[in-house]
Amino acid sequence: MKSKANVLIIALVIIIIIVAAILIFGNSEEELPVPENGGPNSEETAGSPEVISGIGTVYYVDLEGGFYGILSDDGIQYQPINLATEMQVDGLRVQFSGQVVEDYVGTTMWGTPVEISEASIVADIIPEEPTGEEFPEEELPEEEGEEMFE
């Protein structure tokens, strides 16, 4: 009989400790102080979208039904959510600026979503002659005296 009572007392003490810990530490969501010097937590920058600009190449990306993306010259992938129809040309060189869309939900999962505010064509496309091969095979060097795939 005493062992059951001891188990119940221990369980009650554990529950009281857990509830006390939740009450003490559970409401620790403090607001970060706003720096006076206008740092990254200041109210001026809070909620303001990042503005980007650059020069890049428009590509048709055949993912999730297909879409047009911009690969900037510095290697960043942008997914324009409002690219003008006349600029939806694979290989077209463009200069662009816009704002990063933070809460964009899409199916493509490619690049940074951007709402284009200005875009202009930098260079027209020079069509390439079709080679018949979508991805040309690279020639592998053979080892001396050995032939590959014997």
Biotite code that builds the C-alpha atoms (Angstrom):
import biotite.structure as struc

atoms = struc.array([
    struc.Atom([0.000, 0.000, 0.000], chain_id="A", res_id=1, res_name="MET", atom_name="CA", element="C"),
    struc.Atom([2.832, 2.361, 0.844], chain_id="A", res_id=2, res_name="LYS", atom_name="CA", element="C"),
    struc.Atom([4.466, 1.768, -2.561], chain_id="A", res_id=3, res_name="SER", atom_name="CA", element="C"),
    struc.Atom([1.347, 2.926, -4.429], chain_id="A", res_id=4, res_name="LYS", atom_name="CA", element="C"),
    struc.Atom([1.177, 6.047, -2.294], chain_id="A", res_id=5, res_name="ALA", atom_name="CA", element="C"),
    struc.Atom([4.863, 6.767, -2.933], chain_id="A", res_id=6, res_name="ASN", atom_name="CA", element="C"),
    struc.Atom([4.377, 6.405, -6.701], chain_id="A", res_id=7, res_name="VAL", atom_name="CA", element="C"),
    struc.Atom([1.378, 8.758, -6.637], chain_id="A", res_id=8, res_name="LEU", atom_name="CA", element="C"),
    struc.Atom([3.292, 11.357, -4.593], chain_id="A", res_id=9, res_name="ILE", atom_name="CA", element="C"),
    struc.Atom([6.275, 11.205, -6.978], chain_id="A", res_id=10, res_name="ILE", atom_name="CA", element="C"),
    struc.Atom([3.992, 11.547, -10.020], chain_id="A", res_id=11, res_name="ALA", atom_name="CA", element="C"),
    struc.Atom([2.235, 14.538, -8.416], chain_id="A", res_id=12, res_name="LEU", atom_name="CA", element="C"),
    struc.Atom([5.573, 16.236, -7.655], chain_id="A", res_id=13, res_name="VAL", atom_name="CA", element="C"),
    struc.Atom([6.740, 15.711, -11.278], chain_id="A", res_id=14, res_name="ILE", atom_name="CA", element="C"),
    struc.Atom([3.494, 17.202, -12.623], chain_id="A", res_id=15, res_name="ILE", atom_name="CA", element="C"),
    struc.Atom([3.830, 20.236, -10.319], chain_id="A", res_id=16, res_name="ILE", atom_name="CA", element="C"),
    struc.Atom([7.432, 20.771, -11.460], chain_id="A", res_id=17, res_name="ILE", atom_name="CA", element="C"),
    struc.Atom([6.430, 20.568, -15.153], chain_id="A", res_id=18, res_name="ILE", atom_name="CA", element="C"),
    struc.Atom([3.528, 23.009, -14.705], chain_id="A", res_id=19, res_name="VAL", atom_name="CA", element="C"),
    struc.Atom([5.772, 25.430, -12.789], chain_id="A", res_id=20, res_name="ALA", atom_name="CA", element="C"),
    struc.Atom([8.430, 25.269, -15.510], chain_id="A", res_id=21, res_name="ALA", atom_name="CA", element="C"),
    struc.Atom([5.841, 25.986, -18.206], chain_id="A", res_id=22, res_name="ILE", atom_name="CA", element="C"),
    struc.Atom([4.485, 28.951, -16.266], chain_id="A", res_id=23, res_name="LEU", atom_name="CA", element="C"),
    struc.Atom([7.945, 30.374, -15.590], chain_id="A", res_id=24, res_name="ILE", atom_name="CA", element="C"),
    struc.Atom([9.656, 29.758, -18.929], chain_id="A", res_id=25, res_name="PHE", atom_name="CA", element="C"),
    struc.Atom([6.720, 29.388, -21.313], chain_id="A", res_id=26, res_name="GLY", atom_name="CA", element="C"),
    struc.Atom([6.081, 33.103, -21.774], chain_id="A", res_id=27, res_name="ASN", atom_name="CA", element="C"),
    struc.Atom([9.613, 34.160, -22.721], chain_id="A", res_id=28, res_name="SER", atom_name="CA", element="C"),
    struc.Atom([8.635, 35.777, -26.043], chain_id="A", res_id=29, res_name="GLU", atom_name="CA", element="C"),
    struc.Atom([10.194, 39.185, -25.561], chain_id="A", res_id=30, res_name="GLU", atom_name="CA", element="C"),
    struc.Atom([10.228, 41.810, -28.275], chain_id="A", res_id=31, res_name="GLU", atom_name="CA", element="C"),
    struc.Atom([13.670, 42.690, -29.550], chain_id="A", res_id=32, res_name="LEU", atom_name="CA", element="C"),
    struc.Atom([14.743, 46.234, -28.753], chain_id="A", res_id=33, res_name="PRO", atom_name="CA", element="C"),
    struc.Atom([14.692, 48.690, -31.638], chain_id="A", res_id=34, res_name="VAL", atom_name="CA", element="C"),
    struc.Atom([18.186, 50.108, -32.171], chain_id="A", res_id=35, res_name="PRO", atom_name="CA", element="C"),
    struc.Atom([18.433, 53.888, -32.231], chain_id="A", res_id=36, res_name="GLU", atom_name="CA", element="C"),
    struc.Atom([20.909, 53.842, -35.127], chain_id="A", res_id=37, res_name="ASN", atom_name="CA", element="C"),
    struc.Atom([18.400, 52.350, -37.583], chain_id="A", res_id=38, res_name="GLY", atom_name="CA", element="C"),
    struc.Atom([19.877, 48.843, -37.591], chain_id="A", res_id=39, res_name="GLY", atom_name="CA", element="C"),
    struc.Atom([18.255, 45.756, -39.098], chain_id="A", res_id=40, res_name="PRO", atom_name="CA", element="C"),
    struc.Atom([15.607, 45.590, -36.356], chain_id="A", res_id=41, res_name="ASN", atom_name="CA", element="C"),
    struc.Atom([14.468, 49.176, -36.766], chain_id="A", res_id=42, res_name="SER", atom_name="CA", element="C"),
    struc.Atom([10.892, 49.986, -37.675], chain_id="A", res_id=43, res_name="GLU", atom_name="CA", element="C"),
    struc.Atom([12.057, 51.713, -40.878], chain_id="A", res_id=44, res_name="GLU", atom_name="CA", element="C"),
    struc.Atom([13.354, 48.479, -42.389], chain_id="A", res_id=45, res_name="THR", atom_name="CA", element="C"),
    struc.Atom([10.814, 46.127, -40.852], chain_id="A", res_id=46, res_name="ALA", atom_name="CA", element="C"),
    struc.Atom([8.496, 44.892, -43.565], chain_id="A", res_id=47, res_name="GLY", atom_name="CA", element="C"),
    struc.Atom([10.167, 46.785, -46.422], chain_id="A", res_id=48, res_name="SER", atom_name="CA", element="C"),
    struc.Atom([10.899, 44.451, -49.340], chain_id="A", res_id=49, res_name="PRO", atom_name="CA", element="C"),
    struc.Atom([14.410, 44.029, -50.680], chain_id="A", res_id=50, res_name="GLU", atom_name="CA", element="C"),
    struc.Atom([14.998, 45.902, -53.939], chain_id="A", res_id=51, res_name="VAL", atom_name="CA", element="C"),
    struc.Atom([17.174, 44.137, -56.514], chain_id="A", res_id=52, res_name="ILE", atom_name="CA", element="C"),
    struc.Atom([18.537, 45.031, -59.925], chain_id="A", res_id=53, res_name="SER", atom_name="CA", element="C"),
    struc.Atom([20.844, 43.440, -62.417], chain_id="A", res_id=54, res_name="GLY", atom_name="CA", element="C"),
    struc.Atom([21.519, 42.123, -65.872], chain_id="A", res_id=55, res_name="ILE", atom_name="CA", element="C"),
    struc.Atom([20.785, 38.543, -66.768], chain_id="A", res_id=56, res_name="GLY", atom_name="CA", element="C"),
    struc.Atom([19.449, 36.002, -69.213], chain_id="A", res_id=57, res_name="THR", atom_name="CA", element="C"),
    struc.Atom([15.850, 34.835, -69.444], chain_id="A", res_id=58, res_name="VAL", atom_name="CA", element="C"),
    struc.Atom([15.513, 31.053, -69.544], chain_id="A", res_id=59, res_name="TYR", atom_name="CA", element="C"),
    struc.Atom([12.539, 28.795, -69.994], chain_id="A", res_id=60, res_name="TYR", atom_name="CA", element="C"),
    struc.Atom([12.669, 26.334, -67.097], chain_id="A", res_id=61, res_name="VAL", atom_name="CA", element="C"),
    struc.Atom([10.807, 23.102, -67.791], chain_id="A", res_id=62, res_name="ASP", atom_name="CA", element="C"),
    struc.Atom([9.757, 22.331, -64.208], chain_id="A", res_id=63, res_name="LEU", atom_name="CA", element="C"),
    struc.Atom([6.264, 22.063, -62.768], chain_id="A", res_id=64, res_name="GLU", atom_name="CA", element="C"),
    struc.Atom([4.549, 22.960, -66.032], chain_id="A", res_id=65, res_name="GLY", atom_name="CA", element="C"),
    struc.Atom([7.245, 25.377, -67.214], chain_id="A", res_id=66, res_name="GLY", atom_name="CA", element="C"),
    struc.Atom([7.979, 29.023, -66.485], chain_id="A", res_id=67, res_name="PHE", atom_name="CA", element="C"),
    struc.Atom([10.454, 31.760, -67.364], chain_id="A", res_id=68, res_name="TYR", atom_name="CA", element="C"),
    struc.Atom([13.234, 32.595, -64.926], chain_id="A", res_id=69, res_name="GLY", atom_name="CA", element="C"),
    struc.Atom([16.130, 35.032, -64.987], chain_id="A", res_id=70, res_name="ILE", atom_name="CA", element="C"),
    struc.Atom([19.685, 33.935, -64.260], chain_id="A", res_id=71, res_name="LEU", atom_name="CA", element="C"),
    struc.Atom([21.585, 37.093, -63.330], chain_id="A", res_id=72, res_name="SER", atom_name="CA", element="C"),
    struc.Atom([25.183, 37.640, -64.375], chain_id="A", res_id=73, res_name="ASP", atom_name="CA", element="C"),
    struc.Atom([26.250, 37.199, -60.753], chain_id="A", res_id=74, res_name="ASP", atom_name="CA", element="C"),
    struc.Atom([24.701, 33.697, -60.688], chain_id="A", res_id=75, res_name="GLY", atom_name="CA", element="C"),
    struc.Atom([21.492, 34.388, -58.765], chain_id="A", res_id=76, res_name="ILE", atom_name="CA", element="C"),
    struc.Atom([18.270, 32.761, -59.982], chain_id="A", res_id=77, res_name="GLN", atom_name="CA", element="C"),
    struc.Atom([15.185, 34.989, -59.975], chain_id="A", res_id=78, res_name="TYR", atom_name="CA", element="C"),
    struc.Atom([11.634, 33.882, -60.613], chain_id="A", res_id=79, res_name="GLN", atom_name="CA", element="C"),
    struc.Atom([9.799, 36.921, -62.006], chain_id="A", res_id=80, res_name="PRO", atom_name="CA", element="C"),
    struc.Atom([6.126, 36.701, -61.132], chain_id="A", res_id=81, res_name="ILE", atom_name="CA", element="C"),
    struc.Atom([5.120, 39.355, -63.673], chain_id="A", res_id=82, res_name="ASN", atom_name="CA", element="C"),
    struc.Atom([7.586, 39.117, -66.574], chain_id="A", res_id=83, res_name="LEU", atom_name="CA", element="C"),
    struc.Atom([6.146, 40.861, -69.650], chain_id="A", res_id=84, res_name="ALA", atom_name="CA", element="C"),
    struc.Atom([5.085, 38.533, -72.461], chain_id="A", res_id=85, res_name="THR", atom_name="CA", element="C"),
    struc.Atom([7.480, 40.129, -74.962], chain_id="A", res_id=86, res_name="GLU", atom_name="CA", element="C"),
    struc.Atom([10.367, 39.259, -72.616], chain_id="A", res_id=87, res_name="MET", atom_name="CA", element="C"),
    struc.Atom([9.396, 35.627, -72.210], chain_id="A", res_id=88, res_name="GLN", atom_name="CA", element="C"),
    struc.Atom([11.982, 34.494, -74.737], chain_id="A", res_id=89, res_name="VAL", atom_name="CA", element="C"),
    struc.Atom([14.514, 31.790, -73.925], chain_id="A", res_id=90, res_name="ASP", atom_name="CA", element="C"),
    struc.Atom([18.036, 33.251, -74.053], chain_id="A", res_id=91, res_name="GLY", atom_name="CA", element="C"),
    struc.Atom([17.006, 36.929, -74.081], chain_id="A", res_id=92, res_name="LEU", atom_name="CA", element="C"),
    struc.Atom([19.427, 39.276, -72.271], chain_id="A", res_id=93, res_name="ARG", atom_name="CA", element="C"),
    struc.Atom([17.620, 41.760, -70.014], chain_id="A", res_id=94, res_name="VAL", atom_name="CA", element="C"),
    struc.Atom([18.344, 44.494, -67.515], chain_id="A", res_id=95, res_name="GLN", atom_name="CA", element="C"),
    struc.Atom([15.825, 44.411, -64.689], chain_id="A", res_id=96, res_name="PHE", atom_name="CA", element="C"),
    struc.Atom([14.912, 45.774, -61.286], chain_id="A", res_id=97, res_name="SER", atom_name="CA", element="C"),
    struc.Atom([12.211, 44.879, -58.849], chain_id="A", res_id=98, res_name="GLY", atom_name="CA", element="C"),
    struc.Atom([11.287, 43.878, -55.335], chain_id="A", res_id=99, res_name="GLN", atom_name="CA", element="C"),
    struc.Atom([11.745, 40.499, -53.704], chain_id="A", res_id=100, res_name="VAL", atom_name="CA", element="C"),
    struc.Atom([8.376, 38.957, -52.804], chain_id="A", res_id=101, res_name="VAL", atom_name="CA", element="C"),
    struc.Atom([8.811, 37.473, -49.328], chain_id="A", res_id=102, res_name="GLU", atom_name="CA", element="C"),
    struc.Atom([5.492, 35.648, -48.888], chain_id="A", res_id=103, res_name="ASP", atom_name="CA", element="C"),
    struc.Atom([5.146, 34.226, -52.399], chain_id="A", res_id=104, res_name="TYR", atom_name="CA", element="C"),
    struc.Atom([3.715, 30.722, -52.560], chain_id="A", res_id=105, res_name="VAL", atom_name="CA", element="C"),
    struc.Atom([4.219, 28.838, -55.799], chain_id="A", res_id=106, res_name="GLY", atom_name="CA", element="C"),
    struc.Atom([4.849, 25.370, -57.142], chain_id="A", res_id=107, res_name="THR", atom_name="CA", element="C"),
    struc.Atom([8.125, 25.954, -58.950], chain_id="A", res_id=108, res_name="THR", atom_name="CA", element="C"),
    struc.Atom([10.628, 26.037, -56.042], chain_id="A", res_id=109, res_name="MET", atom_name="CA", element="C"),
    struc.Atom([13.198, 27.747, -58.295], chain_id="A", res_id=110, res_name="TRP", atom_name="CA", element="C"),
    struc.Atom([14.913, 31.034, -57.635], chain_id="A", res_id=111, res_name="GLY", atom_name="CA", element="C"),
    struc.Atom([13.936, 34.067, -55.604], chain_id="A", res_id=112, res_name="THR", atom_name="CA", element="C"),
    struc.Atom([10.428, 35.350, -56.397], chain_id="A", res_id=113, res_name="PRO", atom_name="CA", element="C"),
    struc.Atom([10.633, 38.918, -57.729], chain_id="A", res_id=114, res_name="VAL", atom_name="CA", element="C"),
    struc.Atom([8.013, 41.434, -58.815], chain_id="A", res_id=115, res_name="GLU", atom_name="CA", element="C"),
    struc.Atom([9.623, 43.206, -61.773], chain_id="A", res_id=116, res_name="ILE", atom_name="CA", element="C"),
    struc.Atom([9.189, 46.988, -61.736], chain_id="A", res_id=117, res_name="SER", atom_name="CA", element="C"),
    struc.Atom([11.395, 47.781, -64.767], chain_id="A", res_id=118, res_name="GLU", atom_name="CA", element="C"),
    struc.Atom([12.892, 45.599, -67.474], chain_id="A", res_id=119, res_name="ALA", atom_name="CA", element="C"),
    struc.Atom([14.537, 46.312, -70.790], chain_id="A", res_id=120, res_name="SER", atom_name="CA", element="C"),
    struc.Atom([16.131, 44.196, -73.482], chain_id="A", res_id=121, res_name="ILE", atom_name="CA", element="C"),
    struc.Atom([19.936, 44.409, -73.471], chain_id="A", res_id=122, res_name="VAL", atom_name="CA", element="C"),
    struc.Atom([20.641, 42.183, -76.464], chain_id="A", res_id=123, res_name="ALA", atom_name="CA", element="C"),
    struc.Atom([18.558, 40.260, -78.955], chain_id="A", res_id=124, res_name="ASP", atom_name="CA", element="C"),
    struc.Atom([18.988, 36.557, -79.344], chain_id="A", res_id=125, res_name="ILE", atom_name="CA", element="C"),
    struc.Atom([21.102, 35.102, -82.099], chain_id="A", res_id=126, res_name="ILE", atom_name="CA", element="C"),
    struc.Atom([19.490, 31.786, -83.007], chain_id="A", res_id=127, res_name="PRO", atom_name="CA", element="C"),
    struc.Atom([21.849, 28.852, -82.885], chain_id="A", res_id=128, res_name="GLU", atom_name="CA", element="C"),
    struc.Atom([21.964, 26.212, -85.571], chain_id="A", res_id=129, res_name="GLU", atom_name="CA", element="C"),
    struc.Atom([20.278, 23.042, -84.329], chain_id="A", res_id=130, res_name="PRO", atom_name="CA", element="C"),
    struc.Atom([22.806, 20.282, -83.780], chain_id="A", res_id=131, res_name="THR", atom_name="CA", element="C"),
    struc.Atom([20.348, 17.456, -83.406], chain_id="A", res_id=132, res_name="GLY", atom_name="CA", element="C"),
    struc.Atom([21.782, 16.740, -79.970], chain_id="A", res_id=133, res_name="GLU", atom_name="CA", element="C"),
    struc.Atom([20.220, 18.333, -76.955], chain_id="A", res_id=134, res_name="GLU", atom_name="CA", element="C"),
    struc.Atom([23.215, 17.502, -74.781], chain_id="A", res_id=135, res_name="PHE", atom_name="CA", element="C"),
    struc.Atom([26.384, 16.697, -76.731], chain_id="A", res_id=136, res_name="PRO", atom_name="CA", element="C"),
    struc.Atom([28.419, 13.849, -75.335], chain_id="A", res_id=137, res_name="GLU", atom_name="CA", element="C"),
    struc.Atom([31.859, 14.720, -74.059], chain_id="A", res_id=138, res_name="GLU", atom_name="CA", element="C"),
    struc.Atom([34.757, 12.729, -75.375], chain_id="A", res_id=139, res_name="GLU", atom_name="CA", element="C"),
    struc.Atom([36.513, 10.935, -72.573], chain_id="A", res_id=140, res_name="LEU", atom_name="CA", element="C"),
    struc.Atom([40.304, 10.595, -72.818], chain_id="A", res_id=141, res_name="PRO", atom_name="CA", element="C"),
    struc.Atom([41.461, 7.036, -73.249], chain_id="A", res_id=142, res_name="GLU", atom_name="CA", element="C"),
    struc.Atom([44.233, 5.575, -71.135], chain_id="A", res_id=143, res_name="GLU", atom_name="CA", element="C"),
    struc.Atom([47.403, 4.734, -72.989], chain_id="A", res_id=144, res_name="GLU", atom_name="CA", element="C"),
    struc.Atom([47.242, 1.296, -74.529], chain_id="A", res_id=145, res_name="GLY", atom_name="CA", element="C"),
    struc.Atom([43.749, 0.632, -73.197], chain_id="A", res_id=146, res_name="GLU", atom_name="CA", element="C"),
    struc.Atom([40.486, 0.913, -75.003], chain_id="A", res_id=147, res_name="GLU", atom_name="CA", element="C"),
    struc.Atom([37.418, 1.785, -73.066], chain_id="A", res_id=148, res_name="MET", atom_name="CA", element="C"),
    struc.Atom([34.458, -0.567, -72.780], chain_id="A", res_id=149, res_name="PHE", atom_name="CA", element="C"),
    struc.Atom([36.175, -3.717, -73.920], chain_id="A", res_id=150, res_name="GLU", atom_name="CA", element="C"),
])
